[in-house]
Amino acid sequence: MSAKDIFIPKEDRIQAAGNDFHWSFGGDPIYAESTSFHRALFQPTGEVSWVFSSSTGSIAEGNFFGFQLMVPYIDDSVLEYTYKLGDGKDLHVSHLHSIPTSPGYIGVKTVDADDAELTIRLDPVNGTVQGDFNALFKSDGYRLFPQGTFKLIRDF
């Protein structure tokens, strides 16, 4: 069993001034309409992680599409590192998207990456992060290979 927290904004759009998060599937870049960079405490383990997320569309309108990447919080030192999924350093990469449902319901599916790499430069004191990532989603019929980059300011 695998459990993880997923952070989806209450508002359709949350975007700090100057934030940029975009990805492509080999063609033109897709720019996120909503981004987030924050530190999260997970219950009941007490683990703390950095969360970087992006999305387009709206859950309410049924066209939500996004990515969420998480790495462990270590301390407030500048972090420059390349994470690889499965290297024991606890990188988590998920894709989220709307799914069809019955009237009166809203559906979102989350899919874990089968393979991924994330290179970041994170400055906790100044609240900034820059990163490049690529991921492979191939299980359960998915065939996504996003490549992206982001430059974010910490939300809180």
C-alpha positions as CSV (number, residue, x, y, z in Angstrom):
1,M,0.0,0.0,0.0
2,S,1.1,3.5,-0.7
3,A,-0.3,6.7,0.8
4,K,0.5,10.2,0.0
5,D,-1.0,13.7,0.5
6,I,-2.1,15.6,-2.6
7,F,-2.4,19.4,-2.4
8,I,-5.1,20.9,-4.7
9,P,-5.9,24.6,-4.4
10,K,-9.3,25.7,-3.1
11,E,-9.3,28.4,-5.7
12,D,-9.0,27.6,-9.4
13,R,-5.9,29.8,-9.7
14,I,-3.1,30.4,-7.3
15,Q,0.0,32.0,-8.8
16,A,2.6,34.1,-7.0
17,A,3.9,37.0,-9.1
18,G,7.0,35.8,-11.0
19,N,6.3,32.1,-10.7
20,D,6.8,30.0,-13.8
21,F,6.2,26.3,-14.1
22,H,5.9,24.7,-17.6
23,W,6.2,21.4,-19.2
24,S,6.0,19.8,-22.6
25,F,5.5,16.4,-24.2
26,G,7.9,17.1,-27.0
27,G,6.0,20.0,-28.5
28,D,5.1,23.5,-27.4
29,P,5.4,24.3,-23.7
30,I,2.3,24.2,-21.5
31,Y,2.3,26.9,-18.9
32,A,0.7,26.3,-15.5
33,E,-2.2,28.5,-14.6
34,S,-1.7,27.7,-10.9
35,T,1.5,26.9,-9.0
36,S,2.6,26.3,-5.4
37,F,5.8,25.9,-3.5
38,H,5.5,25.2,0.2
39,R,6.7,23.0,3.1
40,A,4.2,20.4,4.3
41,L,3.9,18.4,7.5
42,F,2.5,14.9,7.0
43,Q,0.5,13.2,9.7
44,P,0.8,10.9,11.5
45,T,4.5,10.4,10.6
46,G,5.7,13.9,11.3
47,E,7.7,14.0,8.1
48,V,8.2,17.4,6.5
49,S,8.6,17.8,2.7
50,W,9.0,20.5,0.1
51,V,6.1,20.4,-2.4
52,F,6.2,21.9,-5.9
53,S,3.0,21.8,-7.9
54,S,1.4,23.1,-11.0
55,S,-1.9,22.8,-12.8
56,T,-4.1,24.0,-15.6
57,G,-7.8,23.9,-15.8
58,S,-10.4,23.6,-13.0
59,I,-11.6,20.6,-10.9
60,A,-15.1,22.1,-10.9
61,E,-15.1,22.3,-14.8
62,G,-13.7,18.8,-15.2
63,N,-10.5,19.9,-17.1
64,F,-7.9,19.8,-14.3
65,F,-4.4,18.6,-15.2
66,G,-1.3,19.0,-13.1
67,F,1.9,17.7,-11.6
68,Q,3.1,17.5,-8.0
69,L,6.7,16.9,-7.0
70,M,7.9,16.3,-3.4
71,V,11.3,16.0,-1.7
72,P,12.1,15.7,2.0
73,Y,12.9,18.9,4.0
74,I,16.4,18.5,5.5
75,D,17.2,21.9,7.0
76,D,17.3,25.6,6.0
77,S,20.6,25.3,4.0
78,V,20.7,25.9,0.3
79,L,19.9,22.6,-1.4
80,E,21.4,21.7,-4.8
81,Y,20.7,18.2,-5.8
82,T,19.5,15.8,-8.5
83,Y,17.0,13.3,-7.3
84,K,16.1,10.1,-9.1
85,L,13.0,8.1,-8.4
86,G,14.0,5.0,-6.4
87,D,17.4,6.3,-5.3
88,G,16.3,6.2,-1.6
89,K,16.1,10.0,-1.3
90,D,12.3,10.0,-1.3
91,L,11.4,11.8,-4.5
92,H,7.7,11.6,-5.2
93,V,6.3,12.6,-8.6
94,S,2.6,12.5,-9.3
95,H,0.3,13.5,-12.2
96,L,-3.3,14.5,-11.4
97,H,-6.2,14.9,-13.8
98,S,-9.9,15.2,-13.9
99,I,-11.9,12.1,-14.6
100,P,-15.6,11.7,-15.7
101,T,-18.0,11.0,-12.9
102,S,-21.7,10.8,-12.1
103,P,-23.6,14.1,-11.9
104,G,-23.1,15.8,-8.6
105,Y,-19.5,14.5,-8.1
106,I,-16.1,15.7,-9.0
107,G,-13.4,13.2,-9.8
108,V,-9.6,13.6,-9.8
109,K,-7.2,10.7,-10.4
110,T,-3.6,10.7,-9.2
111,V,-0.9,8.6,-10.8
112,D,2.6,8.0,-9.6
113,A,5.5,8.3,-12.0
114,D,7.2,5.0,-13.0
115,D,10.5,6.9,-13.4
116,A,11.5,10.5,-12.8
117,E,14.4,12.8,-12.2
118,L,14.4,16.2,-10.6
119,T,17.3,18.7,-10.4
120,I,16.7,21.6,-8.0
121,R,18.3,24.6,-6.4
122,L,16.3,25.4,-3.3
123,D,17.0,28.4,-1.0
124,P,14.7,28.0,2.0
125,V,15.8,31.3,3.6
126,N,15.0,33.4,0.6
127,G,12.0,31.1,-0.3
128,T,13.0,30.4,-3.9
129,V,13.4,27.2,-5.9
130,Q,14.5,26.5,-9.5
131,G,14.1,23.0,-11.0
132,D,14.1,20.8,-14.0
133,F,12.3,17.5,-14.2
134,N,11.4,14.7,-16.4
135,A,9.1,11.8,-15.7
136,L,7.7,8.7,-17.2
137,F,4.1,7.5,-16.6
138,K,3.5,4.2,-18.3
139,S,1.6,2.0,-15.9
140,D,-2.1,1.4,-16.2
141,G,-2.3,2.6,-19.8
142,Y,-0.6,5.9,-19.3
143,R,1.9,7.1,-21.8
144,L,3.1,10.5,-20.6
145,F,6.7,11.7,-20.7
146,P,6.7,15.3,-19.5
147,Q,9.8,17.4,-19.4
148,G,9.5,20.6,-17.4
149,T,11.1,23.5,-15.6
150,F,10.0,25.8,-12.8
151,K,11.1,28.9,-10.9
152,L,8.9,29.4,-7.9
153,I,8.6,31.7,-4.8
154,R,7.5,30.0,-1.6
155,D,3.8,30.4,-0.8
156,F,4.0,30.2,3.0
